Amino acid sequence: MAQRQAVVPSSLFEAHEVLRRQRPSRDAAPEDWIAFHRRCSEVYTATAKVDIRHRHEAMQYAAIEIRRAREIDPAVDSDS
């Protein structure tokens, strides 16, 4: 299986667009949704480092995504 190359969006808007296209279907397995929310958190955290004007907002989105993953499975840790 090919490894997905890490591409850091250059703006918060771009991060939203990239992640919107990667969103699983509504009936996807819980594991797919957890992986998606974790990926979102990683992308928003990375975006916060390059989009200085939206740093705080991007970090808030990262925290929200971890909370969403925990709503599916409380065992999800924030360090992943």
C-alpha positions as a Markdown table, in Angstrom:
| # | Residue | x | y | z |
|---|---|---|---|---|
| 1 | Met | 0.0 | 0.0 | 0.0 |
| 2 | Ala | 1.4 | 3.4 | -0.9 |
| 3 | Gln | 2.1 | 5.8 | 1.9 |
| 4 | Arg | 0.1 | 9.1 | 1.6 |
| 5 | Gln | 2.6 | 11.9 | 1.2 |
| 6 | Ala | 2.3 | 14.6 | 3.8 |
| 7 | Val | 1.3 | 17.9 | 2.2 |
| 8 | Val | 0.8 | 20.9 | 4.5 |
| 9 | Pro | -1.8 | 23.3 | 3.2 |
| 10 | Ser | -0.5 | 26.9 | 3.2 |
| 11 | Ser | -3.6 | 28.4 | 4.6 |
| 12 | Leu | -6.5 | 27.5 | 6.9 |
| 13 | Phe | -8.9 | 27.8 | 3.9 |
| 14 | Glu | -6.8 | 25.4 | 1.9 |
| 15 | Ala | -6.7 | 22.9 | 4.8 |
| 16 | His | -10.5 | 23.0 | 5.0 |
| 17 | Glu | -10.7 | 22.3 | 1.3 |
| 18 | Val | -8.2 | 19.4 | 1.3 |
| 19 | Leu | -9.9 | 17.8 | 4.3 |
| 20 | Arg | -13.4 | 18.2 | 2.8 |
| 21 | Arg | -12.3 | 16.1 | -0.2 |
| 22 | Gln | -10.9 | 13.4 | 2.1 |
| 23 | Arg | -14.0 | 13.1 | 4.2 |
| 24 | Pro | -15.3 | 9.5 | 4.5 |
| 25 | Ser | -18.8 | 8.6 | 3.5 |
| 26 | Arg | -21.6 | 8.9 | 6.1 |
| 27 | Asp | -21.8 | 5.1 | 6.5 |
| 28 | Ala | -18.0 | 4.6 | 6.8 |
| 29 | Ala | -16.7 | 2.4 | 9.6 |
| 30 | Pro | -16.0 | 4.1 | 12.9 |
| 31 | Glu | -12.3 | 3.3 | 12.4 |
| 32 | Asp | -12.3 | 5.3 | 9.2 |
| 33 | Trp | -13.9 | 8.3 | 11.0 |
| 34 | Ile | -11.4 | 8.1 | 13.8 |
| 35 | Ala | -8.5 | 8.0 | 11.3 |
| 36 | Phe | -10.1 | 11.0 | 9.4 |
| 37 | His | -10.4 | 13.1 | 12.6 |
| 38 | Arg | -6.9 | 12.3 | 13.6 |
| 39 | Arg | -5.6 | 13.3 | 10.2 |
| 40 | Cys | -7.6 | 16.5 | 10.4 |
| 41 | Ser | -6.0 | 17.3 | 13.7 |
| 42 | Glu | -2.6 | 16.7 | 12.2 |
| 43 | Val | -3.3 | 18.9 | 9.2 |
| 44 | Tyr | -4.7 | 21.7 | 11.3 |
| 45 | Thr | -1.8 | 21.6 | 13.7 |
| 46 | Ala | 0.7 | 21.7 | 10.7 |
| 47 | Thr | -1.3 | 24.5 | 9.1 |
| 48 | Ala | -1.1 | 26.6 | 12.3 |
| 49 | Lys | 2.6 | 26.6 | 11.9 |
| 50 | Val | 2.5 | 28.2 | 8.4 |
| 51 | Asp | -0.7 | 30.3 | 8.5 |
| 52 | Ile | 0.4 | 32.6 | 11.3 |
| 53 | Arg | -2.7 | 34.9 | 10.9 |
| 54 | His | -5.0 | 31.9 | 11.6 |
| 55 | Arg | -2.8 | 30.0 | 14.1 |
| 56 | His | -5.2 | 30.1 | 17.0 |
| 57 | Glu | -8.2 | 29.2 | 14.9 |
| 58 | Ala | -6.3 | 26.3 | 13.3 |
| 59 | Met | -5.3 | 25.0 | 16.7 |
| 60 | Gln | -8.9 | 25.2 | 17.8 |
| 61 | Tyr | -9.9 | 23.1 | 14.8 |
| 62 | Ala | -7.2 | 20.6 | 15.7 |
| 63 | Ala | -8.6 | 20.3 | 19.3 |
| 64 | Ile | -12.1 | 19.9 | 18.0 |
| 65 | Glu | -11.1 | 17.0 | 15.7 |
| 66 | Ile | -9.5 | 15.2 | 18.6 |
| 67 | Arg | -12.7 | 15.6 | 20.6 |
| 68 | Arg | -14.7 | 14.2 | 17.6 |
| 69 | Ala | -12.4 | 11.2 | 17.5 |
| 70 | Arg | -12.9 | 10.7 | 21.3 |
| 71 | Glu | -16.6 | 10.9 | 20.9 |
| 72 | Ile | -16.4 | 7.8 | 18.7 |
| 73 | Asp | -13.8 | 6.0 | 20.9 |
| 74 | Pro | -12.9 | 7.4 | 24.3 |
| 75 | Ala | -9.5 | 5.6 | 24.1 |
| 76 | Val | -8.2 | 8.0 | 21.5 |
| 77 | Asp | -5.3 | 9.9 | 22.9 |
| 78 | Ser | -4.4 | 13.4 | 21.9 |
| 79 | Asp | -0.7 | 12.5 | 21.3 |
| 80 | Ser | -1.5 | 10.5 | 18.2 |
